[in-house]
Amino acid sequence: MTLLTASLAAHRPLSRSVATGAARALSAWRYRRDAMRLAAADDRMLADLGLARGDLDDALSGPPWEDPTVLLRARALERRLGRHRVAHGFPPRPPIPREWGCA
């Protein structure tokens, strides 16, 4: 192994991580652009998707390298599960008796 090939082998992990970071940044930019297009939709169309205007504001307020669609998917899923009264995997909580004075 020559000095040149040893040097290239040592820099391979660095170049791979730089390429991976650039690919993630490009993907996040594309997802942010798509979320901004959703922001142009009216509230009724957003409701059809299970979203509210505030969800878009929250998602787009994050840093530019963060994927806003992760939050949007989570919010839409929460609403869908809430509409069907799914308890997110936890058993339903029994009601508190009135005599306890906490209700």
Buried (B, 14 or more C-beta within 10 A) or exposed (E): EEEEEEEEEEEEEEEEEEEEEEEEEEEBEEBBEEBEEBEEBEEEEBEEBBBBEEBBEBBBEBEEEBBBBEBBBEBBEBBEEEEEEEEEEEEEEEEEEEEEEEE
